[in-house]
Amino acid sequence: MGSRTVLRYVRHRITQHPDTDVTFEAECLLCEWTATPSTDGAAVDVECMSHTGRTGHGGFRRICTSFAMVVRDE
């Protein structure tokens, strides 16, 4: 007797993990300065602008971290 394979396709979607927030960070490209991580992206941008005002450094690496989860699309 032969075996049968049953394939079942289930749609999924990726979504923001409900128990987490998006975190924004920044670091200067010319020195070791880093902004305080925050859930408020505008606050991190203000810190970058203040750093530029104090130092003249205008380049930053901005990082946005979020946690996601894959769930069945019902």
Secondary structure, 3 states (H helix, E strand, C coil): CCCCCCCCCCCEEEEECCCCCCEEEEEECCCCCECCCECCHHHHHHHHHHHHHHHCCCCEEEEEECCEEEEECC
